[in-house]
């Protein structure tokens, strides 16, 4: 949930590479699968809108054999794409405070040193 909540925070700092921005910020606190997903979710998201703006919607297929491909595709379909729907059910921000605190209070690991 925390990754879904924060996945686009990097938009303000790096609109052209926001996945890399939030991936770098959260990397010490999250799994390698979630880190890879954050870094690559912008490309995977083009699956849903690319054909409308002249971008190949299947650009993500270059990663088809990557172990985290399905995880990232599922994240985009379940949490990213649907959030553009104005009728999408939302929780109050306060709901997420304990979750964010739990994730960010974990013992940090250096990139590449994940268990």
Secondary structure, 3 states (H helix, E strand, C coil): CHHHHHCCHHHCCCCCCHHHHHHHHHHHHCCHHHHHHHHHHHHHHHHHHHHHHCCCCCHHHHHCCCCCHHHHHHHHHHHHHHHHCCCCCCCCCHHHHHHHHHHHCCCCCCCCCCC
